[in-house]
Amino acid sequence: MAREGVTMPATGQHNEQAVATPNPFPEPAQEYGENPARFLIEELTVDDGDGTTGELLLARIRGLETIELCGFWLAVERALANKEGREPRDRVERAIRERKAHLEEHGDGLAQAGMTPAERRSAAAERDVESVAVLLDADGEPVPWSRQRGATVEASR
């Protein structure tokens, strides 16, 4: 319980930020659980050694998990540009299009979410990944990384 006169960060700081951040599409933002404008309002400038303005924005774009979410981010960038009387930023649009293309090629979502070990190996092999090694115990069951103490290479069986 908060004491009188004490502002808790969750109620003070975050609400102030939410008021200052535009939200051009509140319903989709609620559906996706995020407001891309929080990141897209950042300026993109060259890092001169005292911080990386805009790099968080680009990192977040690289972490978009679905093609649909990429489309939402692109719509928000365009809406913010329209509101500010400018063109959408080429670098931002390019980063979103590149992420969308990657997801179209490799699939939506986190690479391993909801997949069995065999499905992960198969998907990795299809993507032409060099190593899809899985350590097995004496019974042929995969050994979790937390239990691995070392490994030796033996001839294939």
Secondary structure, 3 states (H helix, E strand, C coil): CCCCCCCCCCCCHHHHHHHHCCCCCHHHHHHHCCCCHHHHCCCCCCCCCCCCCCHHHHHHHHCCCCHHHHHHHHHHHHHHHHHCCCCCCHHHHHHHHHHHHHHHHHCCCCCCCCCCHHHHHHHHHHCCCCCCCCCECCCCCECCHHHCCCCCCCCCC
